[in-house]
Amino acid sequence: MREYLLTLCVTAAVTYLLTGPVRKFAIATGAMPEIRARDVHREPTPRLGGIAMFGGLCAGLLVADHLDSLNGVFERSNEPRALLSGAALIWIIGVLDDKFEIDALIKLGGQMIAAGVMVVQGLTILWLPVPGVGAVSLTSWQGTLLTVALVVITINAVNFVDGLDGLAAGMVCIAAAAFFMYAYRIWFGYGIEAAAPATLFAAILMGMCLGFLPHNMHPARIFMGDSGSMLIGLVLAAGAISITGQVDPDALRMNLSLSGSEREATHAMLPVFIPLLMPLTIIAIPMADLVLAIVRRTWKGQSPFAADRGHLHHRLLEIGHSHSRAVLIMYFWAALIAFGTLAYSVHSASMWIVFVIVALSAVGLVLLLLPRFTPRAPRWAEAFVPPRYRRRTRLAAAAAAARDAEEWDGDEEERTPVGAGVSGVNGATAIGPRSRFPDRRKTGASR
């Protein structure tokens, strides 16, 4: 465990330290696209954060290769090299897209090529554990197609959810933490050495996200861009592929049967089938957003890759949540699904876990719909609640607003707009200065 923590810390430190220089490099090279209609931020922000994340990935793999307990992962398996090759290719495509905005079909082809590079080097799905059937061996073509599909879907799911400051990095970090616990349990608890690469990938992925998050939280100083979102999506998919298609279910079943009674082995057999669910649960929220976006855009006759403001995080903002609260709500649901599945795999016989998951889901729904409700305190309790919850205060504020509107309509004095030439000061934006007083003559109001 100490070696994994050391690898995580080194990855996070390198990513954090590289992000500052990368930000200056992005500004110098002009990797700051203009504000689009679907964007939430108000000022141009540099991209290319994936450069720092890729540096953290390389540092993590390099440190792990020189640690005695993790060096065996590189000697017994070619999966770390396969991951590095695919990550380098997808990172180059992402950097080009951040700077020149290449076509979506070209990116899709690059994602498939990166997945194919990993398959050629041995990172592929060899078999699938099917409940009631056992381990189903896959042919070479079946394993290749399934691997490429999982990589492409995961990359685009993470890319689609990257719409708010800190959202993609935080959700992937939560998913990687749950996946690390699951893979470490398979590797250390059951002695399955084939789960060691997936454990290493999850630790490195957590370090990449944790090192980048301080620069990316609201208000973000730099975006990870496609170079970062596609990179962490590929690393997440690589870990899922490694533990799903490389861990032999028969070996795990044998270890479970020797660990206790037949009843205990039956309950403990759930981790054999969790690989079918864990890769889906860790990207459940991004996957739902991806499916809804494709259906929505296709229904409107648009391309599935056409950008819009209909993502889940955009809808949270429309409901009335603030930027930070919307991100935290997405964090909550991602953690509930990922860690709920993990907890159920550990104690599948306990119904308390199901009750806790249901209770937390109810809490999440209340938090989700909270802006729809306006709390009203009774008159006897108005002295004990903040002023915004008092009925008389709200009525007085409404009356004052009505008087101000009447005074504005009857005011003949010329008002001079207050502008600012510096972005972000006195209401100015990166596009230009903003007037403090709207021009009523444009709307037909009497002067």
C-alpha positions as CSV (number, residue, x, y, z in Angstrom):
1,M,0.0,0.0,0.0
2,R,2.9,2.4,0.8
3,E,4.3,2.0,-2.7
4,Y,0.9,2.8,-4.3
5,L,0.6,5.9,-2.0
6,L,4.1,7.0,-3.0
7,T,3.3,6.6,-6.7
8,L,0.0,8.6,-6.2
9,C,1.8,11.4,-4.4
10,V,4.6,11.7,-7.0
11,T,2.0,11.7,-9.8
12,A,0.0,14.4,-8.0
13,A,3.0,16.5,-7.2
14,V,4.4,16.4,-10.8
15,T,1.0,17.2,-12.3
16,Y,0.5,20.1,-9.8
17,L,3.9,21.6,-10.5
18,L,3.7,21.3,-14.2
19,T,0.2,22.9,-14.5
20,G,1.5,26.5,-13.8
21,P,4.1,26.5,-16.6
22,V,1.7,24.8,-18.9
23,R,-0.8,27.6,-18.3
24,K,1.7,30.2,-19.3
25,F,2.7,28.1,-22.3
26,A,-1.0,27.9,-23.4
27,I,-1.4,31.6,-23.1
28,A,1.7,32.3,-25.1
29,T,0.7,29.9,-27.9
30,G,-2.9,31.3,-28.0
31,A,-4.6,28.1,-26.8
32,M,-7.4,30.2,-25.4
33,P,-10.5,29.8,-27.5
34,E,-13.3,32.4,-27.7
35,I,-16.3,32.2,-25.5
36,R,-18.9,29.9,-27.1
37,A,-22.7,30.1,-26.6
38,R,-22.7,26.8,-24.6
39,D,-19.8,27.8,-22.3
40,V,-20.5,28.6,-18.7
41,H,-17.3,30.6,-18.0
42,R,-17.3,34.3,-18.9
43,E,-13.6,34.9,-19.7
44,P,-11.3,33.1,-22.1
45,T,-9.4,30.4,-20.2
46,P,-6.3,28.6,-21.4
47,R,-6.5,24.9,-22.2
48,L,-3.8,22.3,-22.7
49,G,-4.0,21.1,-19.0
50,G,-3.6,17.6,-20.4
51,I,0.1,18.3,-20.9
52,A,0.7,18.5,-17.2
53,M,-1.5,15.4,-16.6
54,F,0.5,13.4,-19.2
55,G,3.7,14.5,-17.4
56,G,2.2,13.2,-14.2
57,L,1.3,9.9,-15.8
58,C,4.9,9.4,-17.1
59,A,6.3,10.3,-13.7
60,G,4.0,7.8,-11.9
61,L,4.9,5.0,-14.2
62,L,8.6,5.8,-13.9
63,V,8.5,5.8,-10.1
64,A,6.6,2.6,-10.0
65,D,9.1,0.9,-12.3
66,H,11.9,1.7,-9.8
67,L,10.0,0.4,-6.7
68,D,10.8,-3.2,-5.7
69,S,7.2,-4.2,-4.9
70,L,5.8,-2.7,-8.1
71,N,8.6,-3.5,-10.5
72,G,7.2,-6.9,-11.0
73,V,4.1,-5.4,-12.7
74,F,6.4,-4.3,-15.6
75,E,8.3,-7.6,-15.7
76,R,5.3,-9.9,-15.7
77,S,3.0,-7.8,-17.9
78,N,3.2,-5.5,-20.9
79,E,0.1,-3.6,-19.9
80,P,1.9,-0.5,-18.5
81,R,3.7,-0.1,-21.8
82,A,0.5,-0.6,-23.7
83,L,-1.2,2.1,-21.6
84,L,1.7,4.5,-22.1
85,S,1.6,4.0,-25.9
86,G,-2.2,4.5,-26.2
87,A,-2.0,7.5,-23.8
88,A,0.7,9.2,-25.8
89,L,-1.3,8.8,-29.0
90,I,-4.6,10.1,-27.5
91,W,-2.7,12.9,-25.8
92,I,-1.2,14.1,-29.1
93,I,-4.6,14.1,-30.7
94,G,-6.1,16.1,-27.7
95,V,-3.3,18.7,-27.8
96,L,-3.9,19.3,-31.6
97,D,-7.6,19.6,-30.9
98,D,-7.1,22.1,-28.1
99,K,-5.0,24.3,-30.4
100,F,-6.6,23.8,-33.8
101,E,-10.0,22.2,-33.0
102,I,-9.8,19.2,-35.4
103,D,-12.9,17.5,-36.7
104,A,-14.9,15.2,-34.4
105,L,-14.6,12.2,-36.8
106,I,-10.8,12.6,-36.9
107,K,-10.8,12.5,-33.1
108,L,-13.0,9.4,-33.1
109,G,-10.7,7.7,-35.5
110,G,-7.7,8.6,-33.3
111,Q,-9.5,7.1,-30.3
112,M,-10.0,3.9,-32.1
113,I,-6.4,3.8,-33.2
114,A,-5.2,4.4,-29.6
115,A,-7.4,1.5,-28.4
116,G,-6.0,-0.7,-31.2
117,V,-2.5,0.1,-30.1
118,M,-3.2,-1.1,-26.6
119,V,-4.9,-4.2,-28.0
120,V,-1.8,-5.1,-30.1
121,Q,0.4,-4.8,-27.0
122,G,-1.7,-7.1,-24.9
123,L,-4.2,-4.9,-23.1
124,T,-7.4,-6.5,-24.2
125,I,-10.4,-8.5,-22.9
126,L,-9.7,-12.2,-23.0
127,W,-12.8,-13.5,-21.3
128,L,-15.9,-12.3,-19.5
129,P,-17.4,-13.7,-16.3
130,V,-21.1,-14.3,-16.9
131,P,-23.4,-15.2,-13.9
132,G,-24.8,-18.7,-14.2
133,V,-22.4,-19.6,-17.0
134,G,-18.9,-18.9,-15.8
135,A,-16.0,-17.6,-17.7
136,V,-16.7,-17.1,-21.4
137,S,-13.6,-17.1,-23.5
138,L,-13.6,-14.5,-26.3
139,T,-12.1,-14.9,-29.7
140,S,-9.4,-12.4,-30.9
141,W,-11.9,-10.4,-32.9
142,Q,-14.5,-10.3,-30.2
143,G,-12.0,-9.2,-27.6
144,T,-10.6,-6.5,-29.9
145,L,-14.1,-5.1,-30.8
146,L,-15.2,-5.1,-27.2
147,T,-12.0,-3.4,-26.0
148,V,-12.1,-0.7,-28.6
149,A,-15.8,-0.1,-27.9
150,L,-15.2,0.2,-24.1
151,V,-12.3,2.6,-24.6
152,V,-14.1,4.9,-27.1
153,I,-17.3,5.0,-24.9
154,T,-15.4,5.8,-21.8
155,I,-13.3,8.5,-23.4
156,N,-16.3,10.3,-24.9
157,A,-18.3,9.9,-21.7
158,V,-15.6,11.7,-19.7
159,N,-15.2,14.3,-22.5
160,F,-18.9,15.0,-22.5
161,V,-19.1,15.6,-18.7
162,D,-16.2,18.1,-18.8
163,G,-18.4,21.2,-18.8
164,L,-17.9,22.8,-15.4
165,D,-14.8,23.8,-13.4
166,G,-13.4,20.7,-11.6
167,L,-16.3,18.4,-12.7
168,A,-14.5,15.9,-14.9
169,A,-11.4,15.7,-12.8
170,G,-13.3,15.3,-9.5
171,M,-15.7,12.6,-10.9
172,V,-12.9,10.6,-12.4
173,C,-10.9,10.9,-9.2
174,I,-13.9,9.5,-7.2
175,A,-14.3,6.7,-9.7
176,A,-10.6,5.9,-9.6
177,A,-10.7,5.8,-5.8
178,A,-13.5,3.3,-5.8
179,F,-11.8,1.3,-8.5
180,F,-8.5,1.3,-6.6
181,M,-10.1,-0.2,-3.5
182,Y,-11.8,-2.9,-5.6
183,A,-8.6,-3.8,-7.5
184,Y,-6.4,-3.7,-4.4
185,R,-8.8,-6.1,-2.7
186,I,-8.6,-8.5,-5.6
187,W,-4.8,-8.2,-5.7
188,F,-3.9,-8.2,-2.0
189,G,-7.0,-9.9,-0.4
190,Y,-7.2,-12.8,-2.8
191,G,-3.6,-13.0,-4.1
192,I,-4.5,-12.4,-7.8
193,E,-1.3,-10.9,-9.3
194,A,-3.2,-10.1,-12.5
195,A,-5.0,-7.4,-10.7
196,A,-1.8,-5.5,-9.9
197,P,-1.7,-3.4,-13.2
198,A,-5.3,-2.2,-12.7
199,T,-4.4,-1.2,-9.1
200,L,-1.4,0.8,-10.4
201,F,-3.5,2.5,-13.1
202,A,-6.1,3.6,-10.6
203,A,-3.5,5.0,-8.2
204,I,-1.8,7.0,-11.0
205,L,-5.2,8.2,-12.2
206,M,-6.1,9.5,-8.8
207,G,-2.7,11.4,-8.7
208,M,-3.3,13.0,-12.0
209,C,-6.7,14.3,-11.0
210,L,-5.7,15.4,-7.5
211,G,-2.7,17.3,-8.9
212,F,-4.8,19.1,-11.5
213,L,-7.9,19.9,-9.4
214,P,-6.4,22.9,-7.4
215,H,-5.9,24.7,-10.7
216,N,-9.2,23.7,-12.1
217,M,-11.7,24.4,-9.3
218,H,-14.1,27.3,-9.7
219,P,-13.0,29.8,-10.9
220,A,-10.7,27.7,-13.0
221,R,-7.3,29.1,-14.0
222,I,-6.8,26.5,-16.7
223,F,-8.9,23.8,-18.4
224,M,-7.7,20.3,-19.1
225,G,-9.1,20.4,-22.6
226,D,-9.6,17.4,-24.8
227,S,-5.9,16.5,-24.2
228,G,-6.8,15.9,-20.5
229,S,-10.3,14.6,-20.7
230,M,-9.5,12.0,-23.3
231,L,-6.4,11.0,-21.5
232,I,-8.0,10.3,-18.1
233,G,-10.9,8.6,-19.9
234,L,-8.4,6.2,-21.6
235,V,-6.6,5.5,-18.3
236,L,-9.9,4.8,-16.6
237,A,-10.9,2.4,-19.4
238,A,-7.5,0.7,-19.4
239,G,-7.9,-0.2,-15.7
240,A,-11.4,-1.6,-16.3
241,I,-10.2,-3.7,-19.2
242,S,-7.2,-5.0,-17.3
243,I,-9.2,-6.3,-14.4
244,T,-12.2,-7.4,-16.4
245,G,-10.5,-9.4,-19.2
246,Q,-7.2,-10.3,-17.6
247,V,-8.1,-11.6,-14.1
248,D,-8.9,-15.3,-14.4
249,P,-12.3,-16.0,-12.7
250,D,-11.4,-19.6,-12.1
251,A,-8.4,-18.6,-10.0
252,L,-10.5,-16.2,-8.0
253,R,-13.2,-18.8,-7.5
254,M,-10.5,-21.3,-6.2
255,N,-9.1,-18.8,-3.7
256,L,-12.6,-18.1,-2.5
257,S,-13.6,-21.7,-2.1
258,L,-10.5,-22.3,0.0
259,S,-11.1,-19.3,2.3
260,G,-14.1,-20.6,4.1
261,S,-17.4,-22.5,4.0
262,E,-19.5,-23.0,0.9
263,R,-22.0,-20.4,2.0
264,E,-19.2,-17.8,2.5
265,A,-17.7,-18.7,-0.8
266,T,-21.1,-18.2,-2.5
267,H,-21.5,-14.7,-1.0
268,A,-17.8,-13.9,-1.7
269,M,-18.2,-14.9,-5.3
270,L,-19.8,-11.6,-6.1
271,P,-16.4,-10.0,-6.8
272,V,-16.0,-12.4,-9.7
273,F,-19.0,-10.8,-11.4
274,I,-18.4,-7.2,-10.2
275,P,-16.0,-6.5,-13.2
276,L,-19.1,-6.5,-15.3
277,L,-20.7,-3.8,-13.2
278,M,-17.8,-1.8,-11.8
279,P,-16.6,-0.3,-15.1
280,L,-20.2,0.7,-15.8
281,T,-20.9,2.2,-12.3
282,I,-17.7,4.3,-12.2
283,I,-18.8,6.1,-15.4
284,A,-22.6,5.8,-14.7
285,I,-23.2,9.6,-14.6
286,P,-21.0,10.4,-17.6
287,M,-22.5,7.4,-19.5
288,A,-26.1,8.7,-18.8
289,D,-25.1,12.1,-20.0
290,L,-23.6,10.7,-23.1
291,V,-26.6,8.6,-24.0
292,L,-29.0,11.5,-23.3
293,A,-26.9,13.9,-25.4
294,I,-26.8,11.5,-28.4
295,V,-30.6,10.9,-28.2
296,R,-31.3,14.6,-27.8
297,R,-29.2,15.7,-30.7
298,T,-30.3,12.9,-33.0
299,W,-33.9,13.7,-32.2
300,K,-33.3,17.3,-33.3
301,G,-31.6,16.2,-36.5
302,Q,-28.2,17.3,-35.3
303,S,-24.9,15.5,-35.3
304,P,-24.3,13.5,-32.1
305,F,-21.0,15.4,-31.8
306,A,-22.7,18.9,-32.0
307,A,-22.2,20.9,-28.9
308,D,-25.2,22.2,-26.9
309,R,-26.2,23.3,-23.4
310,G,-28.4,20.3,-22.6
311,H,-25.9,18.3,-20.4
312,L,-26.8,17.3,-16.9
313,H,-24.6,20.0,-15.4
314,H,-26.2,22.6,-17.5
315,R,-29.7,21.5,-16.3
316,L,-28.5,21.8,-12.7
317,L,-27.6,25.4,-13.4
318,E,-31.0,26.0,-15.0
319,I,-32.8,24.6,-11.9
320,G,-31.1,27.2,-9.8
321,H,-28.0,25.6,-8.4
322,S,-24.8,27.6,-8.2
323,H,-21.7,26.5,-10.1
324,S,-20.0,25.0,-7.0
325,R,-23.2,23.3,-5.8
326,A,-23.9,21.7,-9.2
327,V,-20.4,20.3,-9.2
328,L,-20.8,19.0,-5.6
329,I,-24.1,17.3,-6.5
330,M,-22.5,15.5,-9.4
331,Y,-19.7,14.5,-7.0
332,F,-22.2,13.1,-4.6
333,W,-24.0,10.9,-7.1
334,A,-20.8,9.7,-8.7
335,A,-19.5,8.7,-5.2
336,L,-22.9,7.1,-4.2
337,I,-23.0,4.9,-7.3
338,A,-19.3,3.9,-7.3
339,F,-18.8,3.3,-3.6
340,G,-22.3,1.8,-3.2
341,T,-21.4,-0.9,-5.7
342,L,-18.1,-1.4,-4.0
343,A,-19.6,-1.8,-0.6
344,Y,-22.2,-4.3,-1.9
345,S,-19.4,-6.4,-3.4
346,V,-17.7,-6.6,0.0
347,H,-20.8,-7.3,2.1
348,S,-23.4,-8.6,-0.3
349,A,-25.3,-10.4,2.4
350,S,-26.0,-7.3,4.5
351,M,-29.2,-5.4,3.8
352,W,-28.0,-2.4,5.7
353,I,-25.9,-1.4,2.8
354,V,-29.0,-1.4,0.6
355,F,-30.9,0.7,3.1
356,V,-28.0,3.2,3.4
357,I,-27.8,3.5,-0.4
358,V,-31.6,4.1,-0.6
359,A,-31.4,6.7,2.2
360,L,-28.5,8.6,0.6
361,S,-30.3,8.5,-2.7
362,A,-33.3,10.2,-1.1
363,V,-31.0,12.8,0.4
364,G,-29.5,13.4,-3.0
365,L,-32.9,13.9,-4.6
366,V,-33.8,16.4,-1.9
367,L,-30.6,18.3,-2.6
368,L,-31.1,18.1,-6.3
369,L,-34.6,19.7,-6.2
370,L,-33.9,22.1,-3.3
371,P,-33.9,25.3,-5.5
372,R,-37.5,24.4,-6.6
373,F,-38.8,25.0,-3.1
374,T,-39.0,28.4,-1.3
375,P,-38.8,27.9,2.4
376,R,-41.3,29.9,4.5
377,A,-40.9,30.2,8.2
378,P,-44.1,30.6,10.4
379,R,-44.6,34.0,11.9
380,W,-43.6,32.8,15.4
381,A,-40.3,31.5,14.1
382,E,-39.3,34.6,12.0
383,A,-37.2,36.0,14.8
384,F,-35.0,32.9,14.8
385,V,-34.3,32.5,11.0
386,P,-32.2,34.6,8.6
387,P,-34.0,37.6,7.1
388,R,-34.3,36.0,3.6
389,Y,-36.7,33.4,5.1
390,R,-39.0,36.0,6.8
391,R,-42.3,36.7,5.1
392,R,-42.5,40.3,6.1
393,T,-39.0,40.9,4.9
394,R,-39.8,39.4,1.5
395,L,-43.0,41.5,1.2
396,A,-41.0,44.7,2.1
397,A,-38.4,43.9,-0.4
398,A,-41.0,43.4,-3.1
399,A,-42.7,46.7,-2.3
400,A,-39.3,48.5,-2.4
401,A,-38.5,47.0,-5.8
402,A,-41.9,48.2,-7.1
403,R,-41.2,51.7,-5.8
404,D,-37.8,51.7,-7.4
405,A,-39.3,50.7,-10.7
406,E,-41.8,53.6,-10.5
407,E,-39.1,56.0,-9.7
408,W,-37.0,54.8,-12.6
409,D,-39.8,55.2,-15.0
410,G,-40.5,58.8,-13.8
411,D,-36.9,59.8,-13.5
412,E,-35.9,62.2,-16.3
413,E,-32.3,62.6,-15.2
414,E,-29.7,61.3,-17.7
415,R,-27.7,58.4,-16.3
416,T,-24.2,57.7,-17.4
417,P,-23.3,54.0,-17.8
418,V,-20.4,52.9,-15.7
419,G,-17.9,50.9,-17.7
420,A,-14.5,49.3,-17.0
421,G,-11.7,48.6,-19.3
422,V,-10.2,45.7,-17.2
423,S,-11.7,42.3,-17.6
424,G,-13.5,41.1,-14.5
425,V,-13.5,44.5,-12.7
426,N,-16.7,46.5,-12.0
427,G,-18.9,44.1,-14.1
428,A,-16.6,44.0,-17.2
429,T,-16.0,40.8,-19.0
430,A,-13.4,39.5,-21.4
431,I,-15.6,40.5,-24.3
432,G,-15.9,44.1,-23.3
433,P,-17.2,46.5,-20.6
434,R,-20.7,46.1,-19.2
435,S,-23.1,49.0,-18.4
436,R,-24.4,49.2,-14.9
437,F,-27.6,50.9,-16.0
438,P,-29.5,49.4,-19.0
439,D,-30.5,51.7,-21.8
440,R,-34.3,51.9,-21.5
441,R,-34.7,53.7,-24.8
442,K,-33.9,50.4,-26.6
443,T,-36.9,48.8,-25.0
444,G,-39.3,51.6,-25.7
445,A,-39.5,53.0,-22.1
446,S,-40.4,56.6,-21.6
447,R,-37.6,59.0,-20.7
